[in-house]
Amino acid sequence: MAFTRRLFSKSAVALGAAASTTASMSHARGFFPWKKKDLIAFNHGVASGDPLQDRVILWTRITLADDIPSYIKVPVRYRVAKDPHFRRVVCRGYTFTKQSQDFTVKIDPNGLQPNTTYYYQFECFGNCSPIGRTKTLPKGHVDQLKLATVSCSNYPYGYFNVYGMIAQRDDLDAVLHLGDYIYEYANGEYGDGTEKDRIPEPNREIVSLEDYRQRYAQYRTDPNLQEAHRQHPFITVWDDHESTNDSWTGGAENHNPELGEGDWGERKSASVRAYYEWMPIRLTDKNDPSRIYRRFQFGDLMDLIMLDTRLYGRDQQIDNIDDANDESRTLLGEAQFNWFTDQLSDSHQQGNRWRLVGQQVMMGQFQIGGAPFNFDQWDGYAAERGRIFDYLSGNGIDNTAILTGDIHTSWGMDLTRDPYNSDTYNAETGEGSVAVEFVTPAVSSPGVEDPVQAEQTAQLLLATNPHMKFVELFRRGYVVLDITHERLQGHWFHAETIDEENNYNQTLAMSLQTVSGENRLTPIDMSENMPPNNQSTSISPSSLAPDINMPFSEKEWLSSEL
């Protein structure tokens, strides 16, 4: 369908924009005497996220010069096109930003076509943002998808080379960030950025809204993170460090009012508000900003169900192993648990092939010496985990894959109620497994920092946890999920280093797959999935968003047809 002025006006109304763009912009300029380009900048790049079949969130932030009053409303123009030179513009308009939203800009243009790559750009008084690239979700039959999963980016601990590796890939439909996008600590508390000139801002533990905003602003100046956002749509969820360590609904391990850190509810609300301001995410429930769980449908191939295992319904972590099987304890909360099982059933009944579940903490059992090691994970909420496994098996729901971050290291495993009981789970055949789990390593946060100890520990874990098929505890990196109707493959790519800036050397550490209907992981030939610096892949940098200056023209805005 052609995009006419009438259709565009409907879209503009839906966005809260005016149809008469040029006239309104001129009126807005009359109330804004600061027009020099050097007074306004796009220091934090652009981003897109939460793609649907007909829309996608577009994000940027305006940085004002110090001599511009902070009380002003700043008009910002945007445009969306099917080509990077904006010859085929399909959507354009303007919005305002102001101090109460930290001068961030978020647009949700609708009327887009499914499974289509778009290019977008913002402009503020002659100063243009970088050109971003994004993609809508597919509709109907889908043959293949590729997603990257990533988590745990600690600014002082090392360079964000992993984001740069992801930015260079042109074979991704979206990037899933599974949490710990920022960290709350002062320098030296969890990583020392002095030598790398990566000292956290502000250099203290962040607790207030302004603190969280400043920390996000610093992270978003990182060139590799900016480039990853510029090239790919992100689907994100928070973990604990977007608020503070080991947080739960009513508090956190790293929150103490007696140390001047204030009320937990206020701190949590501040962290949630800053997250929505600075991330390209759509507000799921206007009446409940704390609700981040949601679902994305990728045609008939896959449903992506994003969960909040951190802030929404989590009970406090336990200290006593005997409490892990307490039936009353919850990680999701009743409302989210019921929603989750409803989504699983609905996806299954629709006949969609795969159900991918993006969440934060490891679901599979993690034991050392025959006892659970980490009660912040699902091991501390074993009864609720068991109910999920029972729901999958009891309703005949196959082809479920759990996607996890949080633990900074690489794991692949079968999921079953009791992997240590050979009567109910066969580690060789996978019989008894109800789902699989892919755990992505960190962007920069540490795992086991001694490589020899990391290897020895990994071998011990593999020998004593029969459901684990891959464990690597030293390297940073990311996972690429390659999905067809026949199989779901996970490829772990590991960075050579995070101590040398812009070093994009990487190795393919492991490839595992689950065949449709089998619910277990098996190894596959890795030679066909080597990273770009080792062998040729489907990567074609020429189709990435170009780094060029494409100024807006007044003639374009006066056009009667889009």
ABEGO torsion letter per residue (X at the ends): XBBBAAAAAAAAAAAGBBABAAAAAAAAAAABABABAAABBBAAEBBBBGBBAABBBBBBBBBBBAABBAABBBBBBBBBBABAAGABBABBEBBBBBAAAGGBBBBBBBGBBBGBBBBBBBBBGGBBBBBBBBBBBBBEBBABBBBBBBBGBBAAAEBBAAAAAAAABAABABBBBAEGABBABBBGABEBAAAAGBBBOBBBBBABAAAAAAAAAAAAABAAAAAAAAABBBBBBBBAAAABBGBBAAEBAABBAAAGAEBAAAAAAAAAAAAAAABBBBBABAABAABABBBBBBEAABBBBBBBAAAAABBBBBABAAAAABAABBAAEAAAAAAAAAAAAAAAAAGBABBBBBBABBABBBBBGGBBABAABAAAAAAAAAAAAAAAAAAGBBGBBBBBBGAGBBBBBBBBABAABAAABBAAAGBGBABBBBBBBBAABBBBABAAAAAAAAAAAAAABAABABBBAABBEBBBBBBBAABBBBBBBBBABAABBGBABBBBABBBBBBBGAGBBBBBBAAAABBAAABBBABBAAABBBBBBBBBBAAAAABABX
